[in-house]
């Protein structure tokens, strides 16, 4: 039962098979696979959300442009 490493992320000891050396600002530190996976997943989700938001913004900008174009057109057509 001595093959454990202290996980700086969970602040508990995990079996060494679950541990990976992870680069941090303070250098390499032991971290468990589970916490690394969770962090990677949350980054993916954040990126997916960002892309979705960009698409929404682009669509909103396009509609605004279309609308103001139509207004301009109406003004030129109107007497
Ligand atoms: Zn951990």
PDB file of the backbone (N, CA, C, O) and the ligand in Angstrom, with CONECT records:
HET     ZN  A 101       1
ATOM      1  N   UNK A   1       0.829  -1.210   0.000  1.00  0.00           N
ATOM      2  CA  UNK A   1       0.000   0.000   0.000  1.00  0.00           C
ATOM      3  C   UNK A   1       0.862   1.258   0.000  1.00  0.00           C
ATOM      4  O   UNK A   1       0.367   2.353   0.268  1.00  0.00           O
ATOM      5  N   UNK A   2       2.154   1.103  -0.301  1.00  0.00           N
ATOM      6  CA  UNK A   2       3.037   2.275  -0.252  1.00  0.00           C
ATOM      7  C   UNK A   2       3.099   2.982  -1.601  1.00  0.00           C
ATOM      8  O   UNK A   2       3.637   4.085  -1.703  1.00  0.00           O
ATOM      9  N   UNK A   3       2.536   2.333  -2.662  1.00  0.00           N
ATOM     10  CA  UNK A   3       2.633   2.919  -3.993  1.00  0.00           C
ATOM     11  C   UNK A   3       1.539   3.943  -4.227  1.00  0.00           C
ATOM     12  O   UNK A   3       0.659   3.740  -5.064  1.00  0.00           O
ATOM     13  N   UNK A   4       1.590   5.019  -3.504  1.00  0.00           N
ATOM     14  CA  UNK A   4       0.645   6.105  -3.715  1.00  0.00           C
ATOM     15  C   UNK A   4       1.436   7.395  -3.884  1.00  0.00           C
ATOM     16  O   UNK A   4       2.586   7.501  -3.458  1.00  0.00           O
ATOM     17  N   UNK A   5       0.799   8.359  -4.508  1.00  0.00           N
ATOM     18  CA  UNK A   5       1.404   9.687  -4.674  1.00  0.00           C
ATOM     19  C   UNK A   5       0.384  10.717  -4.224  1.00  0.00           C
ATOM     20  O   UNK A   5      -0.826  10.519  -4.331  1.00  0.00           O
ATOM     21  N   UNK A   6       0.903  11.805  -3.724  1.00  0.00           N
ATOM     22  CA  UNK A   6       0.015  12.875  -3.300  1.00  0.00           C
ATOM     23  C   UNK A   6      -0.418  13.674  -4.527  1.00  0.00           C
ATOM     24  O   UNK A   6       0.412  14.187  -5.278  1.00  0.00           O
ATOM     25  N   UNK A   7      -1.724  13.766  -4.712  1.00  0.00           N
ATOM     26  CA  UNK A   7      -2.289  14.504  -5.845  1.00  0.00           C
ATOM     27  C   UNK A   7      -2.479  15.961  -5.422  1.00  0.00           C
ATOM     28  O   UNK A   7      -3.237  16.251  -4.496  1.00  0.00           O
ATOM     29  N   UNK A   8      -1.786  16.876  -6.106  1.00  0.00           N
ATOM     30  CA  UNK A   8      -1.882  18.289  -5.702  1.00  0.00           C
ATOM     31  C   UNK A   8      -3.247  18.862  -6.047  1.00  0.00           C
ATOM     32  O   UNK A   8      -3.658  19.881  -5.491  1.00  0.00           O
ATOM     33  N   UNK A   9      -3.960  18.197  -6.979  1.00  0.00           N
ATOM     34  CA  UNK A   9      -5.257  18.702  -7.403  1.00  0.00           C
ATOM     35  C   UNK A   9      -6.339  18.331  -6.390  1.00  0.00           C
ATOM     36  O   UNK A   9      -7.098  19.190  -5.940  1.00  0.00           O
ATOM     37  N   UNK A  10      -6.406  17.032  -6.031  1.00  0.00           N
ATOM     38  CA  UNK A  10      -7.425  16.573  -5.081  1.00  0.00           C
ATOM     39  C   UNK A  10      -6.943  16.709  -3.639  1.00  0.00           C
ATOM     40  O   UNK A  10      -7.745  16.653  -2.707  1.00  0.00           O
ATOM     41  N   UNK A  11      -5.653  16.883  -3.455  1.00  0.00           N
ATOM     42  CA  UNK A  11      -5.039  16.978  -2.127  1.00  0.00           C
ATOM     43  C   UNK A  11      -5.243  15.698  -1.321  1.00  0.00           C
ATOM     44  O   UNK A  11      -5.423  15.732  -0.104  1.00  0.00           O
ATOM     45  N   UNK A  12      -5.212  14.576  -2.026  1.00  0.00           N
ATOM     46  CA  UNK A  12      -5.234  13.266  -1.366  1.00  0.00           C
ATOM     47  C   UNK A  12      -4.239  12.370  -2.089  1.00  0.00           C
ATOM     48  O   UNK A  12      -3.751  12.705  -3.168  1.00  0.00           O
ATOM     49  N   UNK A  13      -3.947  11.230  -1.482  1.00  0.00           N
ATOM     50  CA  UNK A  13      -3.069  10.259  -2.125  1.00  0.00           C
ATOM     51  C   UNK A  13      -3.889   9.329  -3.002  1.00  0.00           C
ATOM     52  O   UNK A  13      -4.964   8.877  -2.607  1.00  0.00           O
ATOM     53  N   UNK A  14      -3.376   9.041  -4.200  1.00  0.00           N
ATOM     54  CA  UNK A  14      -3.995   8.076  -5.099  1.00  0.00           C
ATOM     55  C   UNK A  14      -2.967   6.997  -5.396  1.00  0.00           C
ATOM     56  O   UNK A  14      -1.768   7.235  -5.258  1.00  0.00           O
ATOM     57  N   UNK A  15      -3.424   5.793  -5.807  1.00  0.00           N
ATOM     58  CA  UNK A  15      -2.490   4.761  -6.275  1.00  0.00           C
ATOM     59  C   UNK A  15      -1.645   5.302  -7.429  1.00  0.00           C
ATOM     60  O   UNK A  15      -2.132   6.070  -8.259  1.00  0.00           O
ATOM     61  N   UNK A  16      -0.396   4.903  -7.472  1.00  0.00           N
ATOM     62  CA  UNK A  16       0.546   5.474  -8.444  1.00  0.00           C
ATOM     63  C   UNK A  16       0.114   5.214  -9.889  1.00  0.00           C
ATOM     64  O   UNK A  16       0.458   5.998 -10.774  1.00  0.00           O
ATOM     65  N   UNK A  17      -0.634   4.128 -10.153  1.00  0.00           N
ATOM     66  CA  UNK A  17      -1.101   3.853 -11.532  1.00  0.00           C
ATOM     67  C   UNK A  17      -2.008   4.962 -12.043  1.00  0.00           C
ATOM     68  O   UNK A  17      -2.098   5.188 -13.250  1.00  0.00           O
ATOM     69  N   UNK A  18      -2.676   5.648 -11.136  1.00  0.00           N
ATOM     70  CA  UNK A  18      -3.603   6.709 -11.549  1.00  0.00           C
ATOM     71  C   UNK A  18      -2.916   8.063 -11.635  1.00  0.00           C
ATOM     72  O   UNK A  18      -3.545   9.071 -11.955  1.00  0.00           O
ATOM     73  N   UNK A  19      -1.619   8.076 -11.347  1.00  0.00           N
ATOM     74  CA  UNK A  19      -0.925   9.362 -11.263  1.00  0.00           C
ATOM     75  C   UNK A  19      -0.097   9.652 -12.511  1.00  0.00           C
ATOM     76  O   UNK A  19       0.494   8.753 -13.108  1.00  0.00           O
ATOM     77  N   UNK A  20      -0.069  10.921 -12.887  1.00  0.00           N
ATOM     78  CA  UNK A  20       0.762  11.380 -14.006  1.00  0.00           C
ATOM     79  C   UNK A  20       1.513  12.624 -13.545  1.00  0.00           C
ATOM     80  O   UNK A  20       1.014  13.409 -12.738  1.00  0.00           O
ATOM     81  N   UNK A  21       2.731  12.786 -14.079  1.00  0.00           N
ATOM     82  CA  UNK A  21       3.456  14.025 -13.808  1.00  0.00           C
ATOM     83  C   UNK A  21       2.848  15.103 -14.682  1.00  0.00           C
ATOM     84  O   UNK A  21       2.750  14.944 -15.899  1.00  0.00           O
ATOM     85  N   UNK A  22       2.454  16.163 -14.086  1.00  0.00           N
ATOM     86  CA  UNK A  22       1.732  17.207 -14.806  1.00  0.00           C
ATOM     87  C   UNK A  22       2.499  18.522 -14.703  1.00  0.00           C
ATOM     88  O   UNK A  22       2.855  18.934 -13.599  1.00  0.00           O
ATOM     89  N   UNK A  23       2.760  19.190 -15.826  1.00  0.00           N
ATOM     90  CA  UNK A  23       3.522  20.446 -15.766  1.00  0.00           C
ATOM     91  C   UNK A  23       2.678  21.582 -15.186  1.00  0.00           C
ATOM     92  O   UNK A  23       1.578  21.855 -15.667  1.00  0.00           O
ATOM     93  N   UNK A  24       3.186  22.221 -14.180  1.00  0.00           N
ATOM     94  CA  UNK A  24       2.520  23.385 -13.587  1.00  0.00           C
ATOM     95  C   UNK A  24       3.520  24.535 -13.578  1.00  0.00           C
ATOM     96  O   UNK A  24       4.680  24.354 -13.948  1.00  0.00           O
ATOM     97  N   UNK A  25       3.086  25.683 -13.168  1.00  0.00           N
ATOM     98  CA  UNK A  25       3.975  26.848 -13.105  1.00  0.00           C
ATOM     99  C   UNK A  25       5.123  26.612 -12.116  1.00  0.00           C
ATOM    100  O   UNK A  25       6.207  27.179 -12.255  1.00  0.00           O
ATOM    101  N   UNK A  26       4.860  25.766 -11.120  1.00  0.00           N
ATOM    102  CA  UNK A  26       5.901  25.472 -10.122  1.00  0.00           C
ATOM    103  C   UNK A  26       6.769  24.291 -10.544  1.00  0.00           C
ATOM    104  O   UNK A  26       7.621  23.850  -9.772  1.00  0.00           O
ATOM    105  N   UNK A  27       6.570  23.774 -11.750  1.00  0.00           N
ATOM    106  CA  UNK A  27       7.311  22.607 -12.200  1.00  0.00           C
ATOM    107  C   UNK A  27       6.394  21.397 -12.274  1.00  0.00           C
ATOM    108  O   UNK A  27       5.175  21.518 -12.154  1.00  0.00           O
ATOM    109  N   UNK A  28       6.990  20.238 -12.473  1.00  0.00           N
ATOM    110  CA  UNK A  28       6.174  19.024 -12.600  1.00  0.00           C
ATOM    111  C   UNK A  28       5.642  18.590 -11.249  1.00  0.00           C
ATOM    112  O   UNK A  28       6.375  18.540 -10.261  1.00  0.00           O
ATOM    113  N   UNK A  29       4.346  18.275 -11.219  1.00  0.00           N
ATOM    114  CA  UNK A  29       3.730  17.814  -9.986  1.00  0.00           C
ATOM    115  C   UNK A  29       2.841  16.631 -10.298  1.00  0.00           C
ATOM    116  O   UNK A  29       2.334  16.483 -11.410  1.00  0.00           O
ATOM    117  N   UNK A  30       2.663  15.792  -9.291  1.00  0.00           N
ATOM    118  CA  UNK A  30       1.839  14.606  -9.485  1.00  0.00           C
ATOM    119  C   UNK A  30       0.368  14.973  -9.423  1.00  0.00           C
ATOM    120  O   UNK A  30      -0.093  15.691  -8.536  1.00  0.00           O
ATOM    121  N   UNK A  31      -0.345  14.446 -10.408  1.00  0.00           N
ATOM    122  CA  UNK A  31      -1.767  14.713 -10.488  1.00  0.00           C
ATOM    123  C   UNK A  31      -2.443  13.452 -11.008  1.00  0.00           C
ATOM    124  O   UNK A  31      -1.845  12.734 -11.809  1.00  0.00           O
ATOM    125  N   UNK A  32      -3.654  13.160 -10.586  1.00  0.00           N
ATOM    126  CA  UNK A  32      -4.311  11.921 -11.011  1.00  0.00           C
ATOM    127  C   UNK A  32      -4.949  12.103 -12.394  1.00  0.00           C
ATOM    128  O   UNK A  32      -5.320  13.211 -12.782  1.00  0.00           O
ATOM    129  N   UNK A  33      -5.065  11.001 -13.118  1.00  0.00           N
ATOM    130  CA  UNK A  33      -5.627  11.003 -14.472  1.00  0.00           C
ATOM    131  C   UNK A  33      -7.040  11.575 -14.471  1.00  0.00           C
ATOM    132  O   UNK A  33      -7.432  12.301 -15.384  1.00  0.00           O
ATOM    133  N   UNK A  34      -7.793  11.236 -13.431  1.00  0.00           N
ATOM    134  CA  UNK A  34      -9.182  11.675 -13.362  1.00  0.00           C
ATOM    135  C   UNK A  34      -9.303  13.210 -13.353  1.00  0.00           C
ATOM    136  O   UNK A  34     -10.143  13.780 -14.048  1.00  0.00           O
ATOM    137  N   UNK A  35      -8.465  13.849 -12.569  1.00  0.00           N
ATOM    138  CA  UNK A  35      -8.545  15.310 -12.487  1.00  0.00           C
ATOM    139  C   UNK A  35      -8.042  15.955 -13.778  1.00  0.00           C
ATOM    140  O   UNK A  35      -8.538  17.007 -14.183  1.00  0.00           O
ATOM    141  N   UNK A  36      -7.052  15.323 -14.427  1.00  0.00           N
ATOM    142  CA  UNK A  36      -6.547  15.842 -15.713  1.00  0.00           C
ATOM    143  C   UNK A  36      -7.646  15.732 -16.772  1.00  0.00           C
ATOM    144  O   UNK A  36      -7.902  16.679 -17.516  1.00  0.00           O
ATOM    145  N   UNK A  37      -8.296  14.553 -16.830  1.00  0.00           N
ATOM    146  CA  UNK A  37      -9.392  14.337 -17.784  1.00  0.00           C
ATOM    147  C   UNK A  37     -10.504  15.350 -17.565  1.00  0.00           C
ATOM    148  O   UNK A  37     -11.033  15.920 -18.518  1.00  0.00           O
ATOM    149  N   UNK A  38     -10.849  15.567 -16.314  1.00  0.00           N
ATOM    150  CA  UNK A  38     -11.920  16.508 -15.994  1.00  0.00           C
ATOM    151  C   UNK A  38     -11.552  17.904 -16.475  1.00  0.00           C
ATOM    152  O   UNK A  38     -12.407  18.622 -16.994  1.00  0.00           O
ATOM    153  N   UNK A  39     -10.299  18.299 -16.311  1.00  0.00           N
ATOM    154  CA  UNK A  39      -9.848  19.629 -16.725  1.00  0.00           C
ATOM    155  C   UNK A  39      -9.886  19.754 -18.242  1.00  0.00           C
ATOM    156  O   UNK A  39     -10.308  20.783 -18.769  1.00  0.00           O
ATOM    157  N   UNK A  40      -9.446  18.713 -18.948  1.00  0.00           N
ATOM    158  CA  UNK A  40      -9.446  18.727 -20.416  1.00  0.00           C
ATOM    159  C   UNK A  40     -10.874  18.832 -20.930  1.00  0.00           C
ATOM    160  O   UNK A  40     -11.151  19.583 -21.865  1.00  0.00           O
ATOM    161  N   UNK A  41     -11.768  18.087 -20.324  1.00  0.00           N
ATOM    162  CA  UNK A  41     -13.167  18.090 -20.719  1.00  0.00           C
ATOM    163  C   UNK A  41     -13.780  19.481 -20.528  1.00  0.00           C
ATOM    164  O   UNK A  41     -14.524  19.965 -21.382  1.00  0.00           O
ATOM    165  N   UNK A  42     -13.460  20.107 -19.411  1.00  0.00           N
ATOM    166  CA  UNK A  42     -14.054  21.417 -19.156  1.00  0.00           C
ATOM    167  C   UNK A  42     -13.532  22.452 -20.156  1.00  0.00           C
ATOM    168  O   UNK A  42     -14.255  23.379 -20.520  1.00  0.00           O
ATOM    169  N   UNK A  43     -12.276  22.297 -20.603  1.00  0.00           N
ATOM    170  CA  UNK A  43     -11.729  23.197 -21.622  1.00  0.00           C
ATOM    171  C   UNK A  43     -12.466  22.983 -22.943  1.00  0.00           C
ATOM    172  O   UNK A  43     -12.825  23.949 -23.616  1.00  0.00           O
ATOM    173  N   UNK A  44     -12.694  21.710 -23.320  1.00  0.00           N
ATOM    174  CA  UNK A  44     -13.434  21.388 -24.544  1.00  0.00           C
ATOM    175  C   UNK A  44     -14.817  22.017 -24.523  1.00  0.00           C
ATOM    176  O   UNK A  44     -15.269  22.607 -25.504  1.00  0.00           O
ATOM    177  N   UNK A  45     -15.477  21.876 -23.382  1.00  0.00           N
ATOM    178  CA  UNK A  45     -16.828  22.412 -23.264  1.00  0.00           C
ATOM    179  C   UNK A  45     -16.825  23.930 -23.373  1.00  0.00           C
ATOM    180  O   UNK A  45     -17.712  24.528 -23.982  1.00  0.00           O
ATOM    181  N   UNK A  46     -15.815  24.537 -22.774  1.00  0.00           N
ATOM    182  CA  UNK A  46     -15.716  25.995 -22.830  1.00  0.00           C
ATOM    183  C   UNK A  46     -15.493  26.447 -24.270  1.00  0.00           C
ATOM    184  O   UNK A  46     -16.070  27.440 -24.714  1.00  0.00           O
ATOM    185  N   UNK A  47     -14.641  25.700 -25.006  1.00  0.00           N
ATOM    186  CA  UNK A  47     -14.370  26.045 -26.400  1.00  0.00           C
ATOM    187  C   UNK A  47     -15.603  25.874 -27.260  1.00  0.00           C
ATOM    188  O   UNK A  47     -15.898  26.708 -28.116  1.00  0.00           O
ATOM    189  N   UNK A  48     -16.328  24.777 -27.026  1.00  0.00           N
ATOM    190  CA  UNK A  48     -17.561  24.527 -27.781  1.00  0.00           C
ATOM    191  C   UNK A  48     -18.550  25.653 -27.513  1.00  0.00           C
ATOM    192  O   UNK A  48     -19.216  26.134 -28.430  1.00  0.00           O
ATOM    193  N   UNK A  49     -18.643  26.067 -26.270  1.00  0.00           N
ATOM    194  CA  UNK A  49     -19.538  27.149 -25.904  1.00  0.00           C
ATOM    195  C   UNK A  49     -19.107  28.443 -26.587  1.00  0.00           C
ATOM    196  O   UNK A  49     -19.949  29.191 -27.084  1.00  0.00           O
ATOM    197  N   UNK A  50     -17.822  28.710 -26.617  1.00  0.00           N
ATOM    198  CA  UNK A  50     -17.287  29.918 -27.254  1.00  0.00           C
ATOM    199  C   UNK A  50     -17.604  29.950 -28.742  1.00  0.00           C
ATOM    200  O   UNK A  50     -17.979  30.992 -29.278  1.00  0.00           O
ATOM    201  N   UNK A  51     -17.453  28.795 -29.416  1.00  0.00           N
ATOM    202  CA  UNK A  51     -17.737  28.723 -30.845  1.00  0.00           C
ATOM    203  C   UNK A  51     -19.212  28.958 -31.115  1.00  0.00           C
ATOM    204  O   UNK A  51     -19.589  29.634 -32.072  1.00  0.00           O
ATOM    205  N   UNK A  52     -20.044  28.380 -30.243  1.00  0.00           N
ATOM    206  CA  UNK A  52     -21.493  28.552 -30.372  1.00  0.00           C
ATOM    207  C   UNK A  52     -21.834  30.031 -30.221  1.00  0.00           C
ATOM    208  O   UNK A  52     -22.635  30.577 -30.979  1.00  0.00           O
ATOM    209  N   UNK A  53     -21.218  30.666 -29.236  1.00  0.00           N
ATOM    210  CA  UNK A  53     -21.475  32.076 -28.969  1.00  0.00           C
ATOM    211  C   UNK A  53     -21.032  32.921 -30.166  1.00  0.00           C
ATOM    212  O   UNK A  53     -21.711  33.881 -30.530  1.00  0.00           O
ATOM    213  N   UNK A  54     -19.908  32.572 -30.772  1.00  0.00           N
ATOM    214  CA  UNK A  54     -19.408  33.298 -31.940  1.00  0.00           C
ATOM    215  C   UNK A  54     -20.408  33.198 -33.086  1.00  0.00           C
ATOM    216  O   UNK A  54     -20.680  34.186 -33.768  1.00  0.00           O
ATOM    217  N   UNK A  55     -20.956  31.995 -33.297  1.00  0.00           N
ATOM    218  CA  UNK A  55     -21.939  31.782 -34.366  1.00  0.00           C
ATOM    219  C   UNK A  55     -23.186  32.615 -34.105  1.00  0.00           C
ATOM    220  O   UNK A  55     -23.751  33.207 -35.025  1.00  0.00           O
ATOM    221  N   UNK A  56     -23.609  32.655 -32.856  1.00  0.00           N
ATOM    222  CA  UNK A  56     -24.799  33.446 -32.492  1.00  0.00           C
ATOM    223  C   UNK A  56     -24.533  34.925 -32.757  1.00  0.00           C
ATOM    224  O   UNK A  56     -25.375  35.627 -33.318  1.00  0.00           O
ATOM    225  N   UNK A  57     -23.358  35.386 -32.348  1.00  0.00           N
ATOM    226  CA  UNK A  57     -23.003  36.795 -32.546  1.00  0.00           C
ATOM    227  C   UNK A  57     -22.959  37.150 -34.035  1.00  0.00           C
ATOM    228  O   UNK A  57     -23.420  38.213 -34.449  1.00  0.00           O
ATOM    229  N   UNK A  58     -22.387  36.224 -34.836  1.00  0.00           N
ATOM    230  CA  UNK A  58     -22.259  36.457 -36.268  1.00  0.00           C
ATOM    231  C   UNK A  58     -23.650  36.574 -36.901  1.00  0.00           C
ATOM    232  O   UNK A  58     -23.904  37.449 -37.729  1.00  0.00           O
ATOM    233  N   UNK A  59     -24.544  35.664 -36.488  1.00  0.00           N
ATOM    234  CA  UNK A  59     -25.905  35.663 -37.005  1.00  0.00           C
ATOM    235  C   UNK A  59     -26.625  36.954 -36.611  1.00  0.00           C
ATOM    236  O   UNK A  59     -27.339  37.542 -37.423  1.00  0.00           O
ATOM    237  N   UNK A  60     -26.441  37.381 -35.396  1.00  0.00           N
ATOM    238  CA  UNK A  60     -27.078  38.609 -34.916  1.00  0.00           C
ATOM    239  C   UNK A  60     -26.560  39.808 -35.712  1.00  0.00           C
ATOM    240  O   UNK A  60     -27.332  40.691 -36.083  1.00  0.00           O
ATOM    241  N   UNK A  61     -25.267  39.834 -35.968  1.00  0.00           N
ATOM    242  CA  UNK A  61     -24.659  40.936 -36.729  1.00  0.00           C
ATOM    243  C   UNK A  61     -25.200  40.952 -38.154  1.00  0.00           C
ATOM    244  O   UNK A  61     -25.479  42.012 -38.713  1.00  0.00           O
ATOM    245  N   UNK A  62     -25.345  39.757 -38.734  1.00  0.00           N
ATOM    246  CA  UNK A  62     -25.849  39.648 -40.106  1.00  0.00           C
ATOM    247  C   UNK A  62     -27.287  40.168 -40.181  1.00  0.00           C
ATOM    248  O   UNK A  62     -27.653  40.897 -41.103  1.00  0.00           O
ATOM    249  N   UNK A  63     -28.088  39.777 -39.195  1.00  0.00           N
ATOM    250  CA  UNK A  63     -29.494  40.223 -39.190  1.00  0.00           C
ATOM    251  C   UNK A  63     -29.592  41.736 -39.015  1.00  0.00           C
ATOM    252  O   UNK A  63     -30.419  42.393 -39.648  1.00  0.00           O
ATOM    253  N   UNK A  64     -28.752  42.271 -38.161  1.00  0.00           N
ATOM    254  CA  UNK A  64     -28.762  43.719 -37.943  1.00  0.00           C
ATOM    255  C   UNK A  64     -28.393  44.437 -39.227  1.00  0.00           C
ATOM    256  O   UNK A  64     -29.000  45.450 -39.576  1.00  0.00           O
ATOM    257  N   UNK A  65     -27.395  43.912 -39.930  1.00  0.00           N
ATOM    258  CA  UNK A  65     -26.961  44.513 -41.189  1.00  0.00           C
ATOM    259  C   UNK A  65     -28.080  44.452 -42.220  1.00  0.00           C
ATOM    260  O   UNK A  65     -28.349  45.434 -42.912  1.00  0.00           O
ATOM    261  N   UNK A  66     -28.729  43.301 -42.319  1.00  0.00           N
ATOM    262  CA  UNK A  66     -29.843  43.113 -43.247  1.00  0.00           C
ATOM    263  C   UNK A  66     -30.970  44.094 -42.946  1.00  0.00           C
ATOM    264  O   UNK A  66     -31.542  44.712 -43.844  1.00  0.00           O
ATOM    265  N   UNK A  67     -31.268  44.216 -41.664  1.00  0.00           N
ATOM    266  CA  UNK A  67     -32.366  45.066 -41.221  1.00  0.00           C
ATOM    267  C   UNK A  67     -32.090  46.529 -41.572  1.00  0.00           C
ATOM    268  O   UNK A  67     -32.965  47.226 -42.085  1.00  0.00           O
ATOM    269  N   UNK A  68     -30.882  46.984 -41.294  1.00  0.00           N
ATOM    270  CA  UNK A  68     -30.568  48.392 -41.575  1.00  0.00           C
ATOM    271  C   UNK A  68     -30.524  48.643 -43.080  1.00  0.00           C
ATOM    272  O   UNK A  68     -30.835  49.740 -43.545  1.00  0.00           O
ATOM    273  N   UNK A  69     -30.133  47.608 -43.841  1.00  0.00           N
ATOM    274  CA  UNK A  69     -30.130  47.718 -45.300  1.00  0.00           C
ATOM    275  C   UNK A  69     -31.562  47.888 -45.818  1.00  0.00           C
ATOM    276  O   UNK A  69     -31.840  48.697 -46.703  1.00  0.00           O
ATOM    277  N   UNK A  70     -32.464  47.080 -45.221  1.00  0.00           N
ATOM    278  CA  UNK A  70     -33.861  47.126 -45.625  1.00  0.00           C
ATOM    279  C   UNK A  70     -34.458  48.496 -45.280  1.00  0.00           C
ATOM    280  O   UNK A  70     -35.226  49.068 -46.054  1.00  0.00           O
ATOM    281  N   UNK A  71     -34.088  49.003 -44.103  1.00  0.00           N
ATOM    282  CA  UNK A  71     -34.569  50.318 -43.689  1.00  0.00           C
ATOM    283  C   UNK A  71     -34.110  51.381 -44.679  1.00  0.00           C
ATOM    284  O   UNK A  71     -34.880  52.249 -45.090  1.00  0.00           O
ATOM    285  N   UNK A  72     -32.820  51.291 -45.053  1.00  0.00           N
ATOM    286  CA  UNK A  72     -32.255  52.256 -45.992  1.00  0.00           C
ATOM    287  C   UNK A  72     -32.999  52.190 -47.329  1.00  0.00           C
ATOM    288  O   UNK A  72     -33.314  53.204 -47.952  1.00  0.00           O
ATOM    289  N   UNK A  73     -33.268  50.916 -47.744  1.00  0.00           N
ATOM    290  CA  UNK A  73     -33.985  50.682 -48.992  1.00  0.00           C
ATOM    291  C   UNK A  73     -35.383  51.304 -48.930  1.00  0.00           C
ATOM    292  O   UNK A  73     -35.822  51.972 -49.867  1.00  0.00           O
ATOM    293  N   UNK A  74     -36.072  51.072 -47.805  1.00  0.00           N
ATOM    294  CA  UNK A  74     -37.419  51.614 -47.620  1.00  0.00           C
ATOM    295  C   UNK A  74     -37.386  53.129 -47.715  1.00  0.00           C
ATOM    296  O   UNK A  74     -38.258  53.749 -48.324  1.00  0.00           O
ATOM    297  N   UNK A  75     -36.368  53.711 -47.106  1.00  0.00           N
ATOM    298  CA  UNK A  75     -36.281  55.176 -47.097  1.00  0.00           C
ATOM    299  C   UNK A  75     -36.063  55.726 -48.516  1.00  0.00           C
ATOM    300  O   UNK A  75     -36.598  56.774 -48.880  1.00  0.00           O
ATOM    301  N   UNK A  76     -35.259  54.988 -49.309  1.00  0.00           N
ATOM    302  CA  UNK A  76     -34.992  55.475 -50.668  1.00  0.00           C
ATOM    303  C   UNK A  76     -36.221  55.289 -51.560  1.00  0.00           C
ATOM    304  O   UNK A  76     -36.469  56.083 -52.468  1.00  0.00           O
ATOM    305  N   UNK A  77     -36.998  54.210 -51.281  1.00  0.00           N
ATOM    306  CA  UNK A  77     -38.187  53.940 -52.108  1.00  0.00           C
ATOM    307  C   UNK A  77     -39.333  54.871 -51.729  1.00  0.00           C
ATOM    308  O   UNK A  77     -40.087  55.323 -52.591  1.00  0.00           O
ATOM    309  N   UNK A  78     -39.455  55.149 -50.458  1.00  0.00           N
ATOM    310  CA  UNK A  78     -40.552  55.994 -49.983  1.00  0.00           C
ATOM    311  C   UNK A  78     -40.439  57.407 -50.545  1.00  0.00           C
ATOM    312  O   UNK A  78     -39.329  57.901 -50.740  1.00  0.00           O
ATOM    313  N   UNK A  79     -41.544  58.051 -50.804  1.00  0.00           N
ATOM    314  CA  UNK A  79     -41.538  59.395 -51.389  1.00  0.00           C
ATOM    315  C   UNK A  79     -40.986  60.444 -50.416  1.00  0.00           C
ATOM    316  O   UNK A  79     -40.915  61.625 -50.756  1.00  0.00           O
TER     317      UNK A  79
HETATM  318 ZN    ZN A 101      -6.457  13.480  -7.789  1.00  0.00          ZN
END
